Amino acid sequence: MTPPMNLVLLAAALLLLAPPLRAGAAAQGQPQPLRVTTDSAEYCDVLARRIAAAPEAGSEPAFTLAEEGRRLCEAGHIRTGIARLRRALRAATPGVTPGH
């Protein structure tokens, strides 16, 4: 049985993109450690601690996004809360474009 064409194309695209992605991190001279995450309340706490330690954690929009993320996580909306917390972390970290 042959795999569906969409699956084959996706696998080929991932194989073609993987080397440039690894090369980009190495070219910057900064090792990019792998992080295995799960959508859990504990991960919300990990992100909140990382945001608190970030240089611009108190500035906007990082502060508001972090507060929304914590509130969502506490209300049981873990995935949405994690998404907000990740956006807050990008906004609170200098040199990282918030939209990427």
PyMOL commands that set and color helices and strands:
alter all, ss='L'
color gray80, all
select helices_A, chain A and resi 5-27+41-53+62-74+78-92
alter helices_A, ss='H'
color red, helices_A
deselect
rebuild
show_as cartoon
